[in-house]
Amino acid sequence: MPDASEPSLARLAEQAAACNPWCCGAGATAVPLSGLSGTRGAAAAFSAAPLRTAVTHPDLAPLVTVQWETGEGPVPAVLETGRPAVSEDLLYDERWPRYRARALEAGVRSSTTLPFRREDLLVTLTVHGFRPGRLVDPARGVTALLGDLATSEIVRGIEQRRLRAEIDQLGTALRARPVVDQACGIVMHVLGCDADTAFGLLRTMSQRTNRKLSELAAALVGSRGRGAEAEIVRLAGSRPAGPRERPRSRP
């Protein structure tokens, strides 16, 4: 099922509906394009892509869901071609049978879907109508301008979240560094090896025990290495010898 909507998409759908007097509602989606290409395979992969969506009315949500489940409809068509998808009368439009059936069931007779691409993100804006006919000009007008502005805002938000995540990861790494250095010192003492070899062995222990490196280092420091000497020596013996690597026992 599609993910919950994000505020920028919800605002885009609401503003598009408000500025088009003949529409009965609007919906917006944001689809990441990483790993996809402008082919039929890309359109088929629409159902596998993580999808953010927003609609102005609950009755329009099934129209997004049926496209996500079947890979057919105006949004997959836009993903495939990169061009607007216009249906002036779904009563006679046979391109997307399952989408068409769900739309007519909801009373929707016409729709226009506009694409807005920034980097690896495709935002689509669909305006629905109860009456047949072309609802918006795909090439110009307020609706196209709204889509451009909203897409830029969404991309900025994604980049800001990515940067915040990187900052959090760096902060975690910096806080864990002292205890990792202490654990490396214990390994260096047990093996008589250099710092790079000690760190590599700690990383191997972390991977083999499925524990975070910081947690493993904290446990090693807390025990002052007692009880871990045999495991350290055993792992060192299964790896190529590093510089100054001379296993020795602790008193």
N, C-alpha and C positions, 0 to 999 in steps of 0.2 A: 504494500500500500504506500501511497505517497507520504512524505514526511509532513509534519506540521508546517504551516505557513510562517513566513518571517515578515516583520512589519513593513519593510520596503515593498514587498510584493503585494501585501494587502492594500497599502496606500495607492499603488499603481492601479490595481483593479478598481478600487472605489473611485479614483479620479477619472479613469477612462469611462466608467459607467455614467458619472455625473456630467461629463462634457459631451455625451452622445445621446441626444433626446430620444432617438428611436430605438435605443438598445434596451434590453430587459435585464442586463447584467453583464458582468465581465469576469474573466479569470486570467491569472498570470502564473507562469511557471518559470523556474530557473533550473537548467539542465547543464551539468558539467560535461564538457566535450573531450576531456583528456582520454586519449586512447581511441577515440571515435574518428571516423572520417565521413565525408559527405557522400556516402554510398547507401544502398539499400540495407547493407549490414548495419550501418550506423542507426538507421531508423528502427531496425529490429532490436537493436540494443537499448532503445529508449526504455523498455520495461525493466532493464537491469541497472539503469543509471540511478544514483541517488537523486531524488526529485524533491524540490521545494515548490509548494503551490499555494495559491490563495484564490478564493472566489468570493463574489459579493453576495451570493445567496446559496443556502445549503442545497437547493435543487440542482445547482450547477456542478456540485462536487462529483456526482457520478459520471459526468461527461469527461472529467479529468481521469477518473479511475479507469473507465473503460479503455481509454487510450493507453494508459500505463499498462493495463493487463493484456491488451491485444496487439499493441504496436501499430494500430491504425487510427487515423483521424488527422485533423489539421496540424496538431503539434508534431507528431512523427513526420508528417509530410514536410513541415517547415525544417525539421532537423535534417531530412533527406536532401532537400533542394536548396535550402538557404534563402528561399523566397516566400513572400506572403501566400497564405492559403485562404482563398475566398470561396464561400458557398452562398450564392444568392438565394437559393431555395433548396433546402435539404429534402423537401418532398420529392424532388426529381433528381437529386444528386446521388449517384450510386457508387461513388468512389470508396466510401468507408461504411459498409453495411451495418456493422455493429455499433459504431459511433452514431450513425444516422438514426438507427432505431431508438437508441437511448435519448438522443436529442429530441426527436419527435415526441417521444413519450413525455418529455419534460415541457413540451410546447414550444421548443425552439425551432424556428424555421430558417434562420440565416445566421451566418457567422463570418467574421473576418479575423484571421490570426496573423499578427505581425511579428517578425523576428528582430531581435536586437542582440548583436554579438559583441562581447568585449573579451579579448584574449581567449581563454578556454571556457568561457561561460556563455550559454545561449539563454536569453530571456525571451519568452513568448508572451504576447498579450492578445487575448481572444475576446472580442466583443460579440455578444449574442443578441439576436433579435427575435421577437414574436412574429414579425411580419417578414415576407420575402423581400429581397432587395439588397443592394450594397450599402453597408452601414457606414464605413469610413473609407477615406482615401488612403490606400496603403503607402503611398509615396510621400504624403505631406499632411499638414494639419496638426491640430493640438494633440491628437492621440499618438502620432508618431513622435512628437516632441516629448510627451510624457514618458514614453517608453525609453527614449534615449537617456533622459535624465535619471530615471529610476535604475536603469542598468548600470550606469556609472556609479550610482550610490551603492548598489549591491556589491559591485566589484571592490569598491573602497572598503566596505564593511568586511568582506572576506579577507582582504589583505591586512586589515587592522587586527582581526582575530588571529590570523596566522602569526603576525609579529608578536602579539601578546603571548601566544603559546610558546614561541621561541624564547622570549624573555623569561617566561616561567621555567622553561627547561634549563636555560643557562643559570638561573638563580639556584635551582635545585642542584645542578652540577657543582656550582661554586661552594654551596654549603656542604656538599659531600666530599669535596676535595681533601680537606685536612685529614679526615678519618681514613680515606683511601691511601693517602701518603703514609700514615702511620702503619696501616696494614702492609703496605709495600715494604716498610722498614722491617717488620717482623719476618716477612718472607725472605728478605735479603739476609737477615741474620741467620735464619735456618739453613739457607742454601749457600750463602756466601756468593750471591749473584749480584748483578747490577740492577738498577731501578727499572729499566725497560723489561728485563726478563721477569722481574717480580710482578710488575703490572700485568704482563701477558699471562702469567700463571694465575693471578687473581681473576682475570677475565675468563680464563678457561674454567676455573672452579665455579664461577658465576653461571656460565652457560650449562655446565654439567649438572648443577644442582637446581637450576631453574630459579635462582634467587637474584635479586637486583645486586649489582656490584656494591652499591653503598650499604645495603643491608648485610651482605657477606663481610665487608670490611669492618663494619661496626661490631659484628659478632666476634671477629678475629681479634680486634683490638680489646674488646671487653674481656675476653678470656686470656689475653696476652699470648695468644697462640697455643696455649696448652690444649692438648688433645687433637690439634690439627697438624702437628709436625709430620706424622706418618703420611697423611693424605698429601701434604705439600711435597714431601720427598717422592711419593709414588707418582704424582702427576709430573713432577720435574723429570723423573726417569723415563716417562713415556713421551717426552717432547725432545726435540733436538737441543743439545746442550747450548746454552747461551754463554756470553762472555763471563768469565770468573764464576761459573756455576759449579760450586763444589758442595754437594749435600753434606751436612754435618748435623750431629745430634746436639740437642740443647741439654744443659746440665739440669 
